[in-house]
Structure formats: structure tokens, C-alpha cells
């Protein structure tokens, strides 16, 4: 695990100069907010260190290596997927009403909703600029890949919002939503370096399929952490997703497969009043008793195994394959 975290840190450092160069294209106000959101500065603009794990850029660099190219071939893709990821986070925090991310106030909470929306929009646009600046056909192909992934990401977010007002969400619908909301960008991240390297379609498809599988694994683990995660590690309050009555994957599994406990959970989700601490704790225990937590974690491992099979069936160099699989293992065993 330490080796994986070191690898992620090295990847984060590798893309930092290119990320800074890309953000320098933005107007000063938007650039300043971007730096704060990314954890590079505090609210006063002083240097800080509170960034994310940078899983997606690491996948982009490894996917170039998986195609037999130097990792730096995937650098524009690494920057672009990180920009799109952060566009989605800026908007997510606003939509969900989250006032804290990575133990710091979210952008909308301190700068207002308009600033969060516009900064996210600027990052999304900038991601395409970075790719279209690449010489040759690889840049255009990568831009198309990322555009399609962003469309899927938005589709997943739309479904997520729609589910809030529905009491009949099926598990397949919930998995489809997660495949869009989370899986699409991880799929693109796992293939974009190979696209930039001009890899054969078989290689690109294998990497994209691997990323889609670990994307679902990522969301399954994320949903478990959203209920039972340690607040000091996740940066969120305990049972945060239950307080918001999110129809996450463990919740939806329990409602649809949990028998009497599932019916009780469905009734609880439909209540209009704000749930108290004791109520939320009791619901978390019922989801656990009904097997929702175990199913989500088991399913995450099944998805990881499916991704491993896709890499083994393709002609991926040994080192790149092992690094990709190590990242997948990190995703399903992480605590934040």
C-alpha cells in the first residue's frame, strides 16, 4: 500500500508543472479559486498542501506506458482528466450542499455558488484546450474520448439527482448511474494515454474496460465510506450519506434485497423529517445486518477481478499491468 501511495505522490508531482501551466491560462480570479480548490493555497493565497489522491492522472500516465510509450506521452491526458474530475467536484459540492472537502471549506461555501459553477466550467473548458493543443491525431481522439466520458458523467449525475425524489430505484439503475457518474471518467483516464500514444483499438478497449470496472469498484467503496467511514480520515461526518438520504449502492441493495429490513429502510427514506443521530445509527446497523455493506465490498472485489481479466487478455506490458492492478487494489482497500 505504501508503494502505491508513493506512486500516486510521484504521479501528482509529475503533472504539477503541466497543471500549473494549464491553469495559468485562466483569469486571475478563477485561477486563484482553482488553486484553493486543488489544495495548493489557503483562502488567503498562501501555499498549502491539501490535494487529492490524483488516481486519474496516475491511470492516464500508466495507460501511455501500457501502450508501449513513455509515461509523459500521457501527460496532456493526465492534466485533462484531473481538470474534468475537479470540475465535477466543484459542482458536486454545491449540488449536495457539502461545506467541507478534504478537511477544508468547499469553494461554494466560502466564495459563493456562482464562483463554484464558473470555476468548474472554466476547468472543463480548459481540459479540452489542453488536449486539442497536442499535435497529431492523438489529441483530437483524446478530446473526443474525454467529451464522451464527460457526457456520461453528467448523465450519471442527472440520474443521481432524479433518484432523490424516487422510492422505486432498482439496483441495476443504481449501478448504471454509478457507471456514468464515476466509472466513465475512470474508464477514460485508463485509456487516454494509450489514445495519445496511438495504440491499437484492442489495447484502448482493454484499458477502457479495466477503468470502467475499477470505476464501479471505486463508487462501491465510496458508498461504504459514505456511511461507515472514519470522519477523521474521510473528511466527512459519520453516516453523512444516510443523513442526506442518498440512494447509494448499499442502501439500494438493502431496499431491493433486504426483505423486512429493506422495507423498513424504504419507509425511513420516505420520511420528511430530518433524521436524528440515533435514527441514523440504527439505520446504518440495519443496512449492515441486511448484508448491504458486505455486498458492496464483495461487489467491489468482483469488479476489480473483472478489470484484472481484461488486462490479462490484452497485450499489456508487465510493469504497467502490475502498476494498474496495484492501483485497483488501492481503490478497493482505501479508507478515504
N, C-alpha and C positions, 0 to 999 in steps of 0.2 A: 504493500500500500504506500509506503514511504517513497518507493521508486516512482510510482505513478504520480504522486503529488509533486515530486521533483520534476518529472517530465512535464506536468502541467505548468509548473512555475517557469520552466525553461521556455516552453512554448509561449507563455504570456510575455516573457521578456523578449522573445524573438519578434513578436508582432508589434511591440510597443512603438518603435520608431515609425513604422508604417501607419499605425493607428493615429499617432500624433500628427503626422504629415497630412493624413486624410482630414482630420478634424480642423487643421489649420485653414482649410478652405471655407469653413463656416464663419458667419459673422461673429464678432467678439462676444455678444451676449449669449448666443446659442452655444458657442464653443465653451464658454465658462460654465454653463449649466451642464453640458456634456461631460466636462472634466469632473464636476462634482458627482454626477450620477455614476460615472465609471469608478469613483473612489480615488481619483488622482489628487483631488484637493478637498479641503473642507469648505464650509459655507463662505468663509472669508477669502477663499482663493489660495490658502496656504497648502503646501504639499502634504499629501496624506497617502495612506496605503490601505485601502479597504475594498479592493476589487473582487470580482467573482472568480470562479474556478477556471474559466476560459476553456471549457471542454470542447466547444465547437471549433475554435481556431486550431486546437491541437488535432482534431479529426481532419480538418482541411489540410494541414501540413502533412499529416501521415498519409492522406489519400494520394497526394502527389508522389510520395515515396512508394506507395503501393503500386503505382503505375510505372515505377522504374525511373522516375525523375527526381532531381534534388528536391528536398522539402521546400526550399524557397520558391520553387515554381508555384506552389500553392498559396504563397503569401497574400496576393490580392484577394483570393477566395477566403482566407482566414480573416482578413480585415472585414470583408463584406458580410460574412455570416455573423461576426461579432456585432457589427453595426445593426443588422436586422434583429438580432436577438435583443439588443438593448432598446431598439425601437419598441419591440413588443413589451418589454418590462416597464418602460415609461408609461405606456398606455394601460397595461395590466394594473399597475398600482393605482392609477386613477379610477379605472372601472371597478376595481374591487374595494376601493376605499382604504387601501393599506397605507398606513402612515409611517411604516418603518421597513427598510430593506437593508440587509447586511449590518444590522445594529445602528443604522443611521436614518434620519428622517428622509422620506421619499421626496422626489422633486416637486410633485404637485402639492405636497403638504407644506412646503416652505416657499415655493415660488409661484404657486397657483396652477390651476388646471390648464390654462392657456399655454403656459410655458412648457408644461409636460407634453402636451399634444404637439406643439410646434417643434420642440426639440426631438421628439420621436420621429416626426415627419421628416425633419432635416437629416436624421441618421439613415432613414430608409432611402431617401433620395441619394444620399452620399454613397451608399453601398453600391448602387448601380453605376455611379460615376467611376468608382474605383475599378470595377470590372471592365467597363467599356473603354477605359484608358489602356487596357492590355492590348499589345499588338497581336495581330493574327486572329484567326477564327476562334481560338480558345476563349478569349474574353467575352465575345458575343454569346457563345454557347453557355458559358458560366453565368452570364447575366440572365439568360433565358431560364436556366435551371433555378436560379435564385428567385426570379419573378414568380415562377410556378409554385415554388415552395412557399413563398410569402402568401400567395393566394390561398393555398391550403391552410396555412397558419391562421389566416383571417377567417376562413370558413370554420375552422375548429373553434375559434373564439366566439363566432356568432352562435354556434350550437351551444357552447358553454353558457352563454347569456340566456339563450332560449330555454335551456333546461331549468333555469332558476324558477320559472313560472309553470313548470310541468310536474305532474306527480306520476307520470307513466313512462319514465325514461327506461329503456331496456339496456341490458349490459352491452349488447352489440352496438347500440347507438353511442353509448359512453366510450367504448373502445374506439369507435370511428372518430368521435370528437377528439380524443387524445391523440390519435394518429395524425390528425390535422394540426392541432394546437401545439404539440410537442414533437411528434415524430417527423413531420415534414421538414423542419429546419435541420434536425439532426441527420436526416437522410441526405439532404443537400450538402451539409457540412462534410459528410463522409465520402462524398463523390466529387465535390467541386474542384479539389486539387487535381484529381485524375482527369477531369474535363479540361482544365487549364493545360495539362500535360499532353493532351491529345490522345488519351488512352483509348483502346478499343471499347466498343459499346458493352461487350460482355464484362469487362473489368468495371466499367462505370456502373452497370446494373447491379453487379455483385456488391459493390461498395454502398450503393444507394439502398439496397435491400438490407444490408447489415445495419446501416444507420437507422432505417425505419424500425427495425426490431429493437435496437437499443433505445430508440426514442420512446417506444411504448414502455420498455423496462424503466426508463428514466421517470416517466409520468407515474407509473405504478408505485415506485419507491417514493416519489414526491408526495403522492396522495397519502401514503402511510405516514410520512413525516409530518404532513399537514394535520394529522390527528394525534399521533403519538410521539412526535419528535421532541427532543430536548430543547426548550426555548433558548438556553444559553449557547446552543450550537446552531440551531436553525435561524435564530433571529426573529422568530415568530412566537406568539403566545401559545401555550399548550392548548390543544383542541381547537386551534384557530379556524380550520376548515369547517368544523362542526358548528362553531358559533355563527359562521356565515351561512350555515345550512347548505354547503356546497354538495352537489350530487357527484362526488368524487367516485373513483372506481371501487374502493372498499365499501362505501355507502351503497352504491348501486348494486353491487354483488349481494349485499345483505338484504336489501329490499326485494330483489328478484329471486334469491335462492335461500333466504334465511328463515322461511316458514313463519312461525308465530313471532319470532324476534324481528323478522323482516317487516311484518305487518305493523308491529309496534313502532319500528323506526319510521315507516312511511307516515304513520299518524303524527309522530313527533315532528317530522319535517314540515308537515302541513300547518302546524300551529302558528298563529300570527305573532304571539308574544316573544320577546327577547329571552332566550334561554338563560337560566342561572347556572352557576358553577356546578352545583350538584347534579342538575339535569344533564348537562353536557358530559360530565364524567360518567354518569350512568349509561348514557347512550354509547359512549366510547367502549365501555365494558361489554355492552350487548353486541356491538359490531364484532368485537373480538370473540365473544362466545359463539356467535353465528358463523365464524370462520372467515369474515371479511378481510381481516388482517393477514391471515395465513394464505388465503387465496391470492391476494395481491402480491405478496412476496414470492410465492411459488410461481405465479404467472410471470413475474419479472425474470426469474431464472429460466423459465421456459423460453421467453423471448430472447434472452441472451444466448441460449443454446441454439436457437434458430438462426441468429446472426452469425454465430461461430460456423455453422454448417455452410452458410452462404460464402464465407471467406475461404473455407476449406475446398469448396467446389470450384473456386476461381483460382487463377494462377497469380496469387499474391505473394510477393517475396516474404521470406520467413520473418525477418526482423520487423517489417511493417505490420505483418499479420499478428505477431505476438504483442506488439505495442497497442494495436487496435483492440485486441482481446483483453489486454490489461486495463485499458480504459473502460471497456464494457464491464469488467469485474468491479472496477471502482464505482461505476454508476449504480450497480445493484447493491453494493455494500456500504455506500456512503451514509453519513449521519446528518448531512445538511445539503 
